[in-house]
Amino acid sequence: MLENLLGTNERRIGILGGSFDPIHIGHLILAEAALEAFTLETVYFMPCADQPLKPGLAHADGDSRTQMILSAIEGNPAFAFLDIELARGGSSYTVDSLDEMRTRCPEYVVYFLIGADKVMELKQWKDIDRVASLCRFGVFPRPGVGSSRIDAEVHNLVLEYASSARRIEVSSSEIRHRVAEGQSIRYLVPDSVGMLIAERHLYGA
């Protein structure tokens, strides 16, 4: 069936990285859209230990972020959790994670999922040429960032664009702020995530 859809024997998986501090409905909707846009078998949610470009950013500990992700993706067989950056600890470099995924899943083509606004930061990534040899970038549209602008500034990367992906205006920072202010986050996160935030007293809950 998959071979008929693709027209080849190529098998594809996606990686959605980030702090997931906390995971929210925007992450889940983007991942679901990626399955269709890039014909992926699985999307892996990969929380970072510490982002090199934003050190010390995480507000919740790794275990709490792990549990929130697991509760959010439960029940969707096409979603999976990837712990390699948390397990490795320290600064999380995508090149190291992709090298490990190449070892773990050599038969798959890897799509690293990213918003168009973040593509402009790729030239700051460690060993970006090596990264480019290990994955394709599945790019999601962002207001004011067109593909022509990206292509003019970013070279030697395989970029594929999700032409019609729904954008949800919600952010983890907004959710953290609402929690700290005692405001509702219902429908911004899955109910199970909201319960974990309350139970663990995360973000000033």
C-alpha positions in Angstrom: 0.0 0.0 0.0 2.7 2.4 1.0 4.7 1.6 -2.1 1.7 2.3 -4.3 1.2 5.7 -2.6 4.8 6.7 -3.0 5.5 5.1 -6.4 8.8 3.8 -4.9 10.1 1.7 -2.1 11.1 4.8 -0.2 10.0 4.8 3.4 9.8 8.1 5.3 9.7 9.2 8.9 9.5 12.6 10.4 11.1 14.2 13.5 9.5 17.1 15.3 12.1 18.6 17.7 11.8 21.3 20.3 11.4 22.0 24.0 7.7 20.9 24.2 7.5 23.1 27.3 4.6 22.2 27.3 3.4 20.3 24.2 0.2 21.8 22.8 -2.4 21.3 20.2 -0.4 23.2 17.6 2.4 20.6 17.8 -0.1 17.8 17.4 -1.9 19.4 14.4 1.4 20.1 12.7 2.5 16.5 13.2 -0.7 15.2 11.8 -0.4 17.5 8.8 3.1 16.3 8.2 2.0 12.7 7.9 -0.1 13.7 5.0 2.1 16.4 3.4 5.2 14.2 3.3 3.7 10.7 3.3 5.3 9.7 6.5 4.9 6.5 8.4 5.6 8.0 11.8 6.3 11.3 13.4 8.7 11.2 16.3 8.4 13.9 19.0 12.0 14.6 20.1 12.3 17.0 23.2 15.7 18.6 23.6 17.8 18.6 26.7 19.2 22.1 26.2 18.9 24.2 23.0 22.3 25.6 22.0 20.7 28.7 20.5 18.5 29.2 23.6 20.5 27.7 26.6 18.7 27.2 29.9 15.3 27.8 28.2 13.3 24.8 29.5 11.0 25.6 32.4 9.9 22.0 33.1 12.3 19.2 33.8 12.9 16.4 31.3 10.7 13.9 33.0 7.8 16.2 33.1 8.1 17.1 29.5 8.4 13.4 28.6 5.3 12.5 30.5 3.3 15.4 28.9 4.4 14.2 25.4 3.6 10.6 26.1 0.1 11.5 27.4 -0.6 13.8 24.4 0.3 11.3 21.7 -1.2 8.2 23.4 -3.7 6.6 21.1 -2.2 7.8 17.8 -0.2 4.9 16.3 1.5 7.2 13.9 3.1 9.3 16.7 6.1 8.2 18.7 8.4 9.5 21.4 12.1 9.9 20.8 14.3 10.3 23.9 17.8 10.4 22.4 18.4 14.1 23.2 17.2 13.9 26.8 19.1 10.7 27.3 22.3 12.2 25.9 21.9 15.4 28.0 23.8 18.6 27.6 23.5 20.8 24.5 21.2 19.1 22.0 22.7 19.2 18.5 20.5 18.0 15.6 23.5 16.6 13.8 24.2 14.2 16.7 20.5 13.1 16.8 20.3 12.5 13.1 23.5 10.5 13.1 22.0 8.2 15.8 18.7 7.9 13.8 20.7 6.9 10.7 22.2 4.1 12.8 18.8 3.1 14.3 16.7 3.4 11.1 19.0 3.1 8.1 16.2 2.1 5.8 14.2 5.3 6.3 14.4 8.8 4.7 14.2 11.3 7.6 12.2 14.5 7.4 13.1 17.1 10.0 10.0 19.2 10.5 10.4 22.9 10.8 8.5 26.2 10.5 9.5 28.5 7.6 10.5 31.2 10.1 13.1 28.8 11.7 14.7 27.9 8.3 16.6 31.2 8.3 18.4 30.0 11.5 19.7 26.8 10.0 23.0 28.4 8.9 23.7 28.8 12.6 23.3 25.1 13.4 26.3 22.9 14.2 27.7 21.0 11.1 24.7 22.1 8.9 26.3 20.5 5.9 26.4 17.2 7.7 22.8 17.7 8.8 21.8 18.3 5.2 23.3 15.0 4.2 21.3 13.2 6.8 17.7 14.5 6.3 15.3 16.5 4.2 13.5 19.5 5.8 9.8 19.4 5.8 8.9 23.1 5.9 5.6 24.5 7.2 4.4 28.0 6.0 4.6 31.0 8.3 3.2 34.5 7.6 5.6 36.7 5.8 8.2 34.0 5.0 7.8 32.9 1.5 9.7 30.0 -0.2 11.4 32.4 -2.6 13.0 34.4 0.3 14.1 31.1 1.9 15.6 29.7 -1.3 17.5 32.9 -1.8 19.3 32.7 1.5 19.6 29.0 2.2 21.6 26.8 -0.1 22.5 23.1 -0.3 19.6 22.0 1.8 16.7 19.7 0.6 13.6 21.7 1.5 10.1 20.4 0.8 7.1 22.6 1.6 3.8 21.7 3.0 1.6 23.7 0.7 -1.6 23.6 2.7 -1.0 23.1 6.4 -3.4 24.6 9.0 -1.7 27.1 11.3 -2.8 27.3 14.9 -1.9 30.5 16.8 -0.8 29.0 20.1 2.6 28.9 21.8 4.2 27.2 24.8 5.2 30.6 26.2 1.5 31.7 26.1 0.4 28.6 27.9 3.1 29.0 30.6 1.9 32.6 31.1 -1.7 31.6 31.3 -0.9 28.9 33.9 1.1 31.4 36.0 -1.8 33.9 35.9 -4.3 31.2 36.9 -6.1 31.4 33.5 -7.6 28.5 31.6 -5.6 26.5 29.1 -8.5 24.2 28.2 -8.4 23.3 24.5 -4.9 24.7 24.2 -3.4 21.5 25.4 -4.9 17.9 25.6 -6.8 17.4 28.9 -4.1 14.8 30.0 -1.4 17.5 29.7 -3.4 20.0 31.6 -3.9 17.5 34.4 -0.1 16.8 34.5 0.6 20.5 34.7 -1.7 20.9 37.7 -0.6 17.7 39.4 3.1 18.6 39.1 2.6 22.3 39.8 4.4 23.2 36.6 4.7 26.8 35.4 3.5 28.3 38.7 0.2 26.2 38.7 
